[in-house]
Amino acid sequence: SGCPTSATAPRMMNRDSHFKQSGGRLNIRRKDDQHHAIRRLRDIFHTLVNMNTWKLVVLASAFVIFSWLVFAVFFRMVSWQCGLKANTFLKAFYLAIETVETIGYGVPDSYFEGCYSGVFILGAAALWASFMNAISIAVIYTRVSRPQSRASSVCFSEKAIISEIR
């Protein structure tokens, strides 16, 4: 009838799982792709979702530790001005962990002696923590709810059975 048969054209979905079923992988290969890294950075969310689990855990942990270090530097800079008594970097680091992870405070004055820069850093740390939590939950939820496992449980056959149900 002039229509190409599926035997001559390559399949878009690999059928390399049990019973010639799909494993959820596309049969697409890019050749001479010089813009691969740029394309992945433009869609960072899906890059994270499709990343290997251990790489994602290491990346997320490194990102959280880096944010602790950044806020420790900020708290150390305003320590004397705001009465935080974080006279060493280690104390400022403890304060940054307490702030970002919202596990409590060990400062003499929880109002930072009315210091505006301390309030700004405290607010920035709280907003940053909320942002990190939102991204983490979105990536984890998307990874858990991916339909690949459901797609690989649907079986296709070369033969059909038709019956009337009354």
Salt bridges, closest charged atoms under 4 A:
ASP16 OD1 - ARG25 NH2 2.89
ASP33 OD2 - HIS36 ND1 3.63
ASP33 OD2 - ARG39 NH2 2.23
ASP43 OD1 - HIS46 ND1 3.02
GLU164 OE2 - ARG166 NE 3.39
